[in-house]
Amino acid sequence: MKLDPRIPLGWMFTLCGLLLTFLGYSTSGNTELYGRSLGINVNLWWGLVLAIFGLSMLVAGYRAQKSLEKESGGPR
Amino acid sequence: MLNLTLVDWLILLIYCFVAVGIGFALKPHLKTSSDFLLAGRALPAWICGLAFIGVNVGAPEVIGMGASGAKYGLEAAHVYGIGAIPAMIFLGLFMMPYYYGSKARSVPEFVGLRFDEKTRGLNACLFAAMTVFSAGISLYAVARLIQGLHIFDALFYAWGWPLEWIFGFSVLFMAAIVMVYILLGGLAGAMYNQVVQFFLLVAGLLPLVLLGLKGGGGWNGLRTSVAAVDPSLMHEWKGVMHAGTNPMGIDIIGIGMGLGFVLGAGYWCTDFRVMQSAMAAKDMESARRAPLIAAIPRMFFPFLLILPGLLAIALPTPHTTTVVREQNGIIYHETNVASKEAEAGKGLVPAKLDAMTGHVMLDAEGHPLLDYDLATPKLLLHYFPTGLLGLGITALLASFMGGMAGNVTAFNTVFTCDLYQAHIHKDASDGHYLAVGRWATVGCILLSVATAFAAVQFKSILDTLQLAFALVNAPLLATVLLGMFWKRATGHGAFAGLIAGIMGALLHHGLTLPTAAHPGIHGGWIAILHTYPSDMTQNFFTAICAFSANFIVTVVVSLCTKARAEAEMLGLVRVRAHLVWWKRPEALAVAILVAAVALNIFFY
């Protein structure tokens, strides 16, 4: 197969992670919203974790994709 | 009511976009029927391994594991421990060489190569029916969940659509996405999605478990609060020697034989729905490593899937409370109204409501019937704020789609190879079979949508799934095992054995009944000779009956019929690769086994 699965995986988690981080950042200090999650800004922290995971998947995926295409003689 | 905000919807939208996008990205590479049905047999081991586990964590598992965590406690981890891990190791070490090495495209085709066409045809028909059925039930379960959690309610209000349409809308919405990505990307499309779904499920449930444990005072806090509900829930193995002393009501023979061997191996070693991901591997070593790779996350899944159930039952039951406070001389009365199903429940698990009367349903002893299926989703709603809630719901929906897609891709391969090509149209062009594979996909999805709608009318359809499994997989296990490890087994023997196995399962089901059930779909439709403490126990023994009947009849009939020449069975011999010892699948297998034993000791 000519698509490295880390690429869609990376996009999914990078986008979701950034979205959550942004939401977490803009709602930080909102005690009513984060009361249910024990006062932790879970959006911010978990969003950061997901974004880092997603970005590393993207980097690894595009690297592997490049060498894959080199091997098979350029992109098809 | 559930209030999803824009961010929640955006996350769900991103997932739908990625799922369909995978299909579009793979489409240009999809040229032959083998590309479509077998993913071109070109995937690396880690994708196959994660897809292998991804097929398995569909709606019945995610919801069911949380439910059994709440109902049976840590004993539900048995399904993971004894049932799955050894079976997956056995598959990787001993069975995969035959499946993959035979070049068969499906498990029925392997049965055909090893035995004969009639055995293959019988197995293919039963299997195809089971996949359509279980795809339909997955759809039904998900749509019910969406309805029960009121996920689409606000959207429907905004659009001015009647709320009664939510069930139908959910069924069609899920079916449409699965259909698009399978039609475009074939098996590879489904497997890539299962990999994404696997990570999504971890991303959605891991913060839930962590928050739940923190909120419940850590592992020890959970222990004390669960012990207050029912002390037997926290042990995996205590009371296992005797059926009366553990929550599921199963003794050690039932667990060992039923779960560990027949049901576990029947599912993990012969069910083509999981097998198809391993058989899509690029070479033999990858195919053998796939189930072993899958076993690693599988060991840790009890934390993700069963603990939410326990955490939900350990939380305080919501009650209607009124808080009186005074601010600037004005007295405020704040009332938190808990619904009557929540108040009658246990922890966060609500009681079931009678749809006709609106009253809480009671069991024979007068206790409220609990809707355990809502354990995990309720915990999600309890802890997650908007944003993460969208991720959690997306993770649940995505894993449901993955489980359903596994049924659909298994159906289209078995239909195209084992029914259409073998019996209807033998020597057509490859392009023709590619088209048949695509139409089989459409057909399977339409049939499963119909099953989902039928299940609304005929509730008993849901209860037949376990029976279908005992009828199809448990007998097949004996056939496949004898086929792989006993040269003397013959085609006639296998065919007679398969029929005997099915009969054995039906007979056992017809003669026994779980306690507190009415004769009929739950069993006892011939006569009631024995009652089991739970329907799970009954299922185990139905599977044992099916397996034993098949095994004995296959052996006896094989010995009476003419053996096949060894030279004809050459394609089914084990191939060994020369690798450094720690790269061999055997090394990985030993490490997994040690870890699994350690986990069991920890939770004793």
Contacts between the chains, C-beta under 8 A, distances in Angstrom:
chain1	res1	chain2	res2	distance
A	1	B	26	6.9
A	1	B	29	6.3
A	1	B	39	6.7
A	1	B	40	6.5
A	1	B	42	5.5
A	1	B	43	6.3
A	1	B	188	5.4
A	2	B	28	8.0
A	2	B	29	5.0
A	3	B	22	7.6
A	3	B	25	5.0
A	3	B	26	5.9
A	3	B	29	7.5
A	3	B	192	7.3
A	5	B	47	5.6
A	5	B	192	4.8
A	5	B	195	5.2
A	5	B	196	7.6
A	8	B	18	5.2
A	8	B	21	6.4
A	8	B	22	5.0
A	8	B	25	7.3
A	8	B	192	6.4
A	8	B	196	6.1
A	9	B	195	6.5
A	9	B	196	5.3
A	9	B	199	6.2
A	11	B	18	6.2
A	11	B	21	8.0
A	12	B	14	6.4
A	12	B	15	6.6
A	12	B	18	4.5
A	12	B	196	5.8
A	12	B	200	7.3
A	13	B	199	7.1
A	13	B	203	7.2
A	15	B	14	5.0
A	16	B	11	5.4
A	16	B	14	5.9
A	16	B	15	8.0
A	16	B	203	7.9
A	16	B	391	6.3
A	19	B	7	6.1
A	19	B	10	6.1
A	19	B	11	6.5
A	19	B	14	7.6
A	19	B	387	7.8
A	20	B	7	7.5
A	20	B	11	7.9
A	20	B	387	5.3
A	20	B	388	6.8
A	20	B	391	6.9
A	23	B	7	5.1
A	23	B	386	7.9
A	23	B	387	4.5
A	24	B	387	7.0
A	27	B	387	7.9
A	33	B	385	5.0
A	33	B	386	7.1
A	34	B	385	5.8
A	36	B	382	6.8
A	36	B	383	6.0
A	36	B	384	7.4
A	36	B	385	5.9
A	37	B	211	5.9
A	37	B	383	5.7
A	37	B	384	6.7
A	37	B	385	5.4
A	37	B	388	7.4
A	38	B	211	6.3
A	38	B	214	6.0
A	38	B	215	5.5
A	38	B	383	7.8
A	40	B	211	7.5
A	42	B	207	6.0
A	42	B	211	7.1
A	42	B	384	7.3
A	42	B	385	6.6
A	42	B	387	8.0
A	42	B	388	5.2
A	43	B	385	6.6
A	43	B	387	4.1
A	43	B	388	5.6
A	46	B	203	7.8
A	46	B	207	5.2
A	46	B	388	6.1
A	46	B	391	7.8
A	47	B	387	7.7
A	50	B	203	5.9
A	53	B	199	8.0
A	76	B	28	7.5
A	76	B	29	7.8
